[in-house]
Amino acid sequence: MKFRAEIDVMPLKALLDPQGKTVGQSMANIGLTEISNVRIGKHITLEIEATSKEEATEKVDIACQKMLANQIMESFTFELFNQA
């Protein structure tokens, strides 16, 4: 079976996000003073071949832990979708 993973990697809430802070401060410059606490991360998609959703979940989790996210500074979440 083929699955598609949609992965979001974000900086940990306890850490400063300088890129998000800069964008958040710039919102006021374009008249969007209602927007605050901007955090910027990464969105990753990939396809995976696996015999079950459980196997695909395990493989994506390993990929995130070992390569796609720096767990000292980032957290990750993902969803799996069946590919037709």
N, C-alpha and C positions, 0 to 999 in steps of 0.2 A: 504494500500500500504506500501511496505517496501522500505526504502531509506538507502543509505550508505553515511555518512558524512566523508569527508577528511578535517581535521582541522589542521591549522598551527598556533602555538603560538610562538611569537618572542619577545625578549626584545625590549622595546621602543628605538628608535634611539637616543634619547637624553640621555639615560642612558649607563653607562659603562657596557660592557659585558666581564667580566674577563676571562671566559672560551674561548670565541671567540678570545680575544686578545692573549691569550697564544697559541692557535692553529695557529693564524695568524703569530705570531713571529716564531713558529716552522717550518713554511713552508720554510723559508730561509734555515734552517738546512738540508732540504732534496732537495734543489736545485730549489724550486718553488718561486723564488723572485717576480714573476709577480702577485702572489696572495696576496691580502691585504683586510682589512676591513671585516674580518670573523665575522659573528654573528651566534650564535648557539641557537636553540630553540627546540621546541617539535613538533612532528607530531602525531596526534591522529586520529584513525578511530573508528567509531561506527556505529551501525545500529539502525534505528528508525522506528517504526510503526506509520503511520499517514494517515489521510484521503486525504491529498493533499500535494503538494510540499510546499505551503505557510505555512501550519501547521508544517511540518517538519522543515522548515527554522526557524520558531519562536521558536520551542522547542530546536533546536541546539543552537540558539543564546542565549537563557536563560541559557542553560547548560554551555556555554562558559563564560558568564558574571558572573555566580554564583559559578562555580566550576573549570572549566578547565583553566582559565586565571586569573592572578592577574592584574586587569586593572590599578593598580597604576604603575606597572613595565612592563607590557606586553600588546601587541596587538594581535588580532587574526583575521584570515580569514578562510573561509571554502567554500567548494563546496559540493553540494548534487548530488547523482547519484541514479537513479531508480535501485532497485534490481530485478532481474528476479525471 
